Structure formats: structure tokens, C-alpha cells
């Protein structure tokens, strides 16, 4: 897309990144951006498959995730070959089967925070998801005030989530380390600690540090993505009463995740010269894929902008549905997010739910979020 002679696309990227991406998509399936460094952007399934399936060529180190202290650690920032072993160790504890045991605890949290009367969906979802993540990850032992202080910047526009907060991060990691030292039975922390002890019975300071780091990243990565999705889901559920059925919620949630992919942009850096979707890509290139563009591509999705869960009845094209990325680096929190969203929405299926006023338009930060506020009424 057209840029400025000196600044390239940097100003447009800062002012309206989605509009810039949409302009690029009109130019072709792969397009170049001149940001603080040159970047290649693609959004068709063949591009997504190339970028997301080849971990040796398309690496996390040097990508956009490293710009945020919330994500620049743990498995998110790990490349092959270490990524494979780390993933193998973590995956069993974030599987749908393992997390099913947490459903009752999360349902109790959702019922305790069930809205009655008028409420604002963004504030409700933020508090609820914070509590649910605390229970799932740590058995509810992390201090609520510290969690709020740690997570609040993730709701802000850029550069808020990118700013370093070393003292705050140390306090959070100290609290997580205490949870690791004395884990609540049944929590994800307890399962990770037990698995680590089986692997290294004598204990290992490096392994404990890695567990703390991965839990901190899981907390941050799962918070704003899930709370913003939940706010949009509540807003649209009020407008779609036929989907206020616990049995239909999974499909409805899939559609909310399609229309509003919290992770609107992903990135990798090429480790060597290669070709992706027929495009030559030199080593050291920043390559971007955009779930937002993929999910709104009229070539992949009919009438892509309205909320229409029925579209999934005919399946979904391969490499075209990426709310949690895809391939070997699919988000570890996929099943936890799905469980939290479904469990949080079940109480809203009981009784009446109505939109009062608000602005559900998309605002862009490190994740997509509703511009808000979103005022609803539950009876």
C-alpha cells in the first residue's frame, strides 16, 4: 500500500493498523510494509501454512512478541529444538482432558460473579477472567490486588503493554514462586510441579525458574485475549437469543473468535533464505500473518463481517481459522480459553439479557478489544 517517503507505513501503522492491513490486502495476498524494519505480510491459507508449520525456518526470536515484557519469556519466546521438549512437557497439563477437572471450580467463580441488573461487560469480563485464571493456574492463591496491578496495562493502547515494569514483574514472580513451592491440589501449577518432580526428583532451580516464567506468561497471554473476547461474546449473545443455550455456546464462541481474533497479528523472523506462498523471503525478514485479515477474507468466508455461527455447519477451510494460531506453535491456552469462555457465558443463558448502549467497534492494542463501554442488562 502507499506510504510516506521518509516514514514509510509507520505513521499509518501507529494511527490505524487494521486499515493499513486492509489496504495491503487489497493490493494482493502478500504485501510489503515499511515499518521500523521492512516486513512481509500475508493472510491466505497457503501463507499461513508456510509460516506456521516450519518452526526451523520461521522463528520466534526477534519477532514482535519480544517487544512486550509480558510475552518475551517462556515457551512463547522459545525456538526449536528446545521448543519441542518444552511443549511436550507442558501440553498434557493444558489439554481438554486435564482441564475438565477444573470446570466445577470455574463454574463456581462464574456464578459468584454472575451479573444481575445493569452491568458493563468490559469491567465484568476483566474481573471474572482474572479470578478464573487465578483459580485455574494457582488455585486462587495469588493476591487479587497484585494481579490487577500486573494485568491492568494489557487493557491499554500501545505502547502501554510494551513498557518495562521490572519491580512489578518481580513481585508477581515472587508470588508465583510461592504458589509453586506450595501448590494448591488440582491447580495447573500443582500438575506442572508434580511433573517436574517426576522428571528431576531432586529438584532443580533452573526448572523451577522455567515453571514460574511459563506460568507468568500463561497468566498474561490468557488474560486480555480472553476477557476482551468474553466482553464481545456477552454483547452479541444479548442480540442473539437463539444462541443462549449451553449446548450451542461452543459454536457461538467459535464465531466470536473468528470475527474478533484477539491475536490479530502474528510474526516470525526467517532464519534462512526461503520461499513462502511462492514469494522469495530473504533470511532475517520479519514475516507477519494476520488472523484478522484471514478471518474477514471474502474469498474464504461468505458475508464475513456479521456474527453468523451457522457458517461453521459447512466446516472451515484449512489454515483459515487462526484465533489461537495453528501448527506446532498453536497456543497452549486454547482449551483453557475455551473452557473459561463457555463456563463464563453459561450463567448469561439463564433469564433475559439485553443490550442497553455501547460501542462494540474494534480498538487495537497488543490485542483487539471493544472500544466500549458495553452496557448490558441481565434479569
C-alpha positions, 0 to 999 in steps of 0.5 A, a space after each residue: 500500500 502507499 506510504 510516506 517517503 521518509 516514514 514509510 507505513 509507520 505513521 499509518 501503522 501507529 494511527 490505524 493498523 487494521 486499515 493499513 492491513 486492509 489496504 495491503 490486502 487489497 493490493 494482493 495476498 502478500 504485501 510489503 510494509 515499511 515499518 521500523 524494519 521492512 516486513 512481509 505480510 500475508 493472510 491466505 491459507 497457503 501463507 499461513 501454512 508456510 509460516 506456521 508449520 516450519 518452526 526451523 525456518 520461521 522463528 520466534 526470536 526477534 519477532 514482535 512478541 519480544 517487544 512486550 515484557 509480558 510475552 518475551 519469556 517462556 515457551 512463547 519466546 522459545 525456538 526449536 529444538 528446545 521448543 519441542 521438549 518444552 511443549 511436550 512437557 507442558 501440553 498434557 497439563 493444558 489439554 481438554 482432558 486435564 482441564 475438565 477437572 477444573 470446570 466445577 471450580 470455574 463454574 463456581 467463580 462464574 456464578 459468584 460473579 454472575 451479573 444481575 441488573 445493569 452491568 458493563 461487560 468490559 469491567 465484568 469480563 476483566 474481573 471474572 477472567 482474572 479470578 478464573 485464571 487465578 483459580 485455574 493456574 494457582 488455585 486462587 492463591 495469588 493476591 487479587 490486588 497484585 494481579 490487577 496491578 500486573 494485568 491492568 496495562 494489557 487493557 491499554 493502547 500501545 505502547 502501554 503493554 510494551 513498557 518495562 515494569 521490572 519491580 512489578 514483574 518481580 513481585 508477581 514472580 515472587 508470588 508465583 514462586 510461592 504458589 509453586 513451592 506450595 501448590 494448591 491440589 488440582 491447580 495447573 501449577 500443582 500438575 506442572 510441579 508434580 511433573 517436574 518432580 517426576 522428571 528431576 526428583 531432586 529438584 532443580 532451580 533452573 526448572 523451577 525458574 522455567 515453571 514460574 516464567 511459563 506460568 507468568 506468561 500463561 497468566 498474561 497471554 490468557 488474560 486480555 485475549 480472553 476477557 476482551 473476547 468474553 466482553 464481545 461474546 456477552 454483547 452479541 449473545 444479548 442480540 442473539 437469543 437463539 444462541 443462549 443455550 449451553 449446548 450451542 455456546 461452543 459454536 457461538 464462541 467459535 464465531 466470536 473468535 473468528 470475527 474478533 481474533 484477539 491475536 490479530 497479528 502474528 510474526 516470525 523472523 526467517 532464519 534462512 533464505 526461503 520461499 513462502 506462498 511462492 514469494 522469495 523471503 530473504 533470511 532475517 525478514 520479519 514475516 507477519 500473518 494476520 488472523 484478522 485479515 484471514 478471518 474477514 477474507 471474502 474469498 474464504 468466508 461468505 458475508 464475513 463481517 456479521 456474527 453468523 455461527 451457522 457458517 461453521 455447519 459447512 466446516 472451515 477451510 484449512 489454515 483459515 481459522 487462526 484465533 489461537 494460531 495453528 501448527 506446532 506453535 498453536 497456543 497452549 491456552 486454547 482449551 483453557 480459553 475455551 473452557 473459561 469462555 463457555 463456563 463464563 457465558 453459561 450463567 448469561 443463558 439463564 433469564 433475559 439479557 439485553 443490550 442497553 448502549 455501547 460501542 462494540 467497534 474494534 480498538 487495537 492494542 497488543 490485542 483487539 478489544 471493544 472500544 466500549 463501554 458495553 452496557 448490558 442488562 441481565 434479569 
